[in-house]
Amino acid sequence: MEAKTSRDHLKVHKMKKKVLRKQVRAQHTLMRHEGIECISHATQNLVIANAGLGNGMSRNQLLRIVEEYGEVETLLMPPNKPYSFVKYETTEEAKKAFDTLNGKEVTLEDCGQNVVLYINFVEKVSLQNAVPTSLPPGLTVIEKIISPEEERRMLENIEWTGDEDTQSAQKNLKHRRVKHFGYEFRYDNNNVDKDKPLPGGLPEICNLFLEKCLKQGYIKHKPDQLTVNQYEPGQGIPPHIDTHSAFEDEIISLSLGAEIVMDFKHPDGHTVAILLPRCSLLVMTGESRYLWTHGITPRKYDIIQASELGQKVGTITADVGDITLNRRETRTSFTFRKVRRNPCNCIYSSVCDSQKGQQRLVQPSFPHNEMEASKLEQEYVHKVYEEIATHFSSTRHSPWPRIVEFLRSLPTGSIVADIGCGNGKYLGISEDLYMVGCDRSKNLVDICGEKHFQAFVCDALSVAIRSGSCDACISIAVIHHFSTAERRLATIRELARLLRPGGMALIYVWAMEQEYKNQKSKYLKEKNGSKGKEKEINTGTTQRLLTDQVPGSSSQDSACSDQLINDLKDEGCDARPVGADSKLPVHTNRTSFQSQDLLVPWHLKGGTKKKEESVDTVLVPADSKESQEVSPVFHRYYHVFCEGELEAVCRSLDCVRVQKSYYDQGNWCVILEKL
């Protein structure tokens, strides 16, 4: 009897240790993804691991579970994350839920899988919601365009046989079944053979539907090609842009059998998820057809708005208080297109296969003296950030965990300067610090002011802060915008000037190595999936020297530059010098770097009042349909650092020592201490 009791105690002890271990892992996940720290004392607020939309827990099920222990004020479920946040009316209710649910196994209702819940307390429950988004320009969705009876007849008209028939081409692709009418779409070259139409044309029932759409003004031209796709739950289609040279402007898609969420993505990375209801018609023209990719993520559930209003057509916003899971069903799409007979001359030349090689940016040369460097940075850094400030700020809202960790490790009351603070996303990290920011962009500093942060305009080469007055400084994604080795060194020397003896500085710069230790960076992982998309201009793959020799520089500067070059050789950096007339290559976004010094495109969302030299513009006839305004593409100068380079620059200063260096998601990072 005593032996059995001892075994039971041992079993309970092991289970408690396992639950504690999982709790700690959940704490680290939360810190890594949200920058939110778990705490040891009880509050009204809980984070529940393994109870998120990302692992199949629906809002309704989780709400029923947590409501058993008290009145729930807030339930937040971040999209695609395996955890959720709940706030109770009282701390006692939250503690009751914590004691009962922590380590409890539950069965997910939608998939039958068993999961164990792991719970931690947090100080507060507040996640930043995405700003409500509008439909991509040129995109419309018409609900209930056909009746259920018309839907039934159209579906019955498509016979999914195992063999190709005489009037259509049928294929079983990896993620869906496909049938073509009018013309076969060739997936080997993403185009159609315009000289080989399929016999029979489009089905008569489809012709009747198209006549109805023309009559009601939903479309302007009658299509002559039809692709029918059938998707089972878990299937989808990769993100893509329909080939410009293959089809005309107008592309329409009819959703039958079930609703679906389709994902649209702008080249700048901005995404919009759109719910396409059953029996609705999607119409893509202009920018939405030519510039945005569209696709369907292969999955068995879609994230949709939980409210009744959200079930209707429109964008799916990341409102963490109003999203849930929706089980997919078999959906059939009828996509109609008109085959193009002439080359495409749209204004979206960067993604147009017809215009490949026709449009070129007037590329600046590498700077070879201080005046050239200053002018380059003025045109391709300062002016660009003034223009894109609002859009740039909207994409910079999640603090990087290791930077948060550095700031929170500083003693209470520390004076911290954020040099190149951007929109101020680190200025409010801790109320225990006195933080001030500065940035070269007035528009970004104004955004800091709107958030009630202390920030001012200045250049990182000359910061208007008294020497030795800061306990710590951070320089995040700033120094890589300086175009010569001397200017990059000067910014680090300026950081050191601000620090008191013993003060710390954290520096982040973009890394040449976007794949490190067999792991791709987040930058590469987010690469757009469109195979047919034309790459932007890249005029060379020459690796650049760390140091641009400056004519007329002092012997001391030259000696410093020579030393840095030798340091880099020791570190194994493979940079090589370039000719005096070499042009800066334009990087292809979401790909590995081929040059250390380059221009990186920024596709501005919305229009701009000014057109600077650093903006790509395309001239079109004023009376053409392509003369509508297009989002301009700006180019920002970067010098990406190779391994060991940032440390070598820092070691050249005798007033600091490198306390720590590391690689963090595509960035080289150092922590310096002022001697």
C-alpha positions, 0 to 999 in steps of 0.5 A: 500500500505504501509502495503504491502511494509512493508511486502515485506521489512520484507520478504526480511530481513528474507531471508537475515538473512537466507542466512547469517545463511547458509553462516556461517554454510558453513564456519564452514563446510569448516573449519571442513573438509579442515582446510580452513578459509573463509574471509570477504573481496573480493578476486578472490576465492569463495567457493560455498556450495550446488554445489558439487559432493557430492550433485549431481552437475555435473562439466558441470552444475556448469561451465556453472553457474559460467562462466556467471560472468567472466573468470574462471581460476580454478574449483575444485570439491572435491570428495563426498563433497557438495561444490566446489571452483572457481577462477576468473581472477579478484576480480571484476568478483568474487564479481559479482558472489558472489552478484548474486549467493549467496542465489540463487536456482538452479535445479540440472540437473541430479536429478531434485532436487532444491538446494540453493547456499551459497557463501563465499570468501577464500584467495586461491583455492588449494586443495591437490590432491591424488597421482596418484595410480596404480592398486592393484598388480595382477589386470588387466582389459582387454577392449573390450574383447567381441563385442556388438553382443556377449554381447547381446547374453550373456545377452539374455542367462540369464533368470531372472525368479521368480522361481529357474530353474533346472540348476541354483540357483537364488536369489533376494538380497537386493542390486541386483539380483543373479543367480548361475551356476555350484555351488551355492554360499551360502551367509549364510556361504560365501562358496560353497557346493563342493559335490552338483554341480548344474545340467547342469554346465555353459551355453555353451556361457560362456564355449565358452567365457572361451575357448577364454580367455584361448587361448588368455592367459588372464586366466590360468585355466578354472572356473567351477562356475559362479555368474551372478549379475544384478545391477540397478542404486543405487544398489551395493555389500558390500566390501569383499574378496572372501572366500579363502577356496572356490575358487582358486587364479584366479577370473574374472568378465565380465562387461556387459550393462554399465560401473561401478566404483569398489572400492578396499581397502588394509588392511592399509586403502589405497583405489583405485577406478577403472573404469570397462568399458562396455564389459571389463574383470577384472582379480584378482590374487595374492594380489588383489584377496587374500588381497584387498577387492572389492565392489561397493558402492550403488549409482546412480552416479559414480565419474569419470575423466572428461577428455576423457582419464579418461573415459578409464579403470584405477584408478579414482584419486581425481584430483579435477580439473578433476572429474565429475559425471556419471549416472549409468545404469543397469549393469550385471556382469558374475563372474567366479571362480574355486572351490578349492578342497584343503585348501588354503595355500596362504601367506596372512594368516591374512585374510585366513580362511583356515589358521585361528589360524595357524599364530601367532605373537611372542608377547612382554610382558608388560614392568616392568622396564625402560630397558624393556620399552625402548627396547619395544619402540625401537622395536615397535615404533622407528624402525617401524616408520623408516620403514613405514615413507614414507607410513605413511606420505602419509596418514597424510595430512589433519590437524585436525580442532581443532588443526588448531584452537589452532595454529591460536589463538596464537598471531602473532610471537609466537614461537611454538614447535611441539614435535613429528611432524611426516611429519610436517603437522602442521608446515606450518599452519600459516605464523604468527608463528615461528614453529620448529618440532622434531621427533624420526624418522629420515626418517620423519624429512627428509620428513619435510626437503623436505617440507622446514620445520625446524625440527630435530631428538630427543626424546620427553623425552629430547628435545634439546630446551632451557627451557622457550623459547616457547610460545606454544607446541603441542604434537599430537598422541605422548605420547600414544607411551610411555609404562609406566606411568612414561615415559608418565609423563616425556614427559609432564614434558618436554613439560612444561619445554619448555614453558615460564610462561603463555605458552600453550601446546596442547596434543592429545592422542588416547582414549580407548573410540572410542564410546563416547556419543553414537557417533562412532569415525571416526576410527570405522566408517571407519571399513572394511565391510568384514564380513568374514575377519579373525580378527587379533590375540587378546590374551586377553581383560585385561584392564591395569593399568595406571601405571606400577610399576617400580622396584627400582623406588624412593618413590617419583615416587611410590607416584606419581603413587599411586596418579594417580591410585587414581585419575583414580578411582575417574574418573571412569576408570576401568583399572586393573593390569596384571600379570608379564608374560602377553603379549601385545594383537594385536588389530583388526583394526577399532574395539573398544579397548579391552585393554589399552596397545596393538599392532596396525597393520600397513600394509605397502604399497610396500616392505621393505628392512629390516625385524625387529622383529616387522614385521610379516613374513610367510615362504613358499616354494621357488618354490611355487606360494605364494613365491612372496613378500607380504607387511609386517605387522608392529606392533606399541605399544600404550597405549590408554587413558581412560576418565580422565586419561590424566587430572590426569597425568597433574594434578600431575605436580605442574608447569602447570594447565589444562585450557581445556580438551575435546574429539575430534574424538577418542582422549582425549585432554588437553590444559595446561598453564605453571604457 
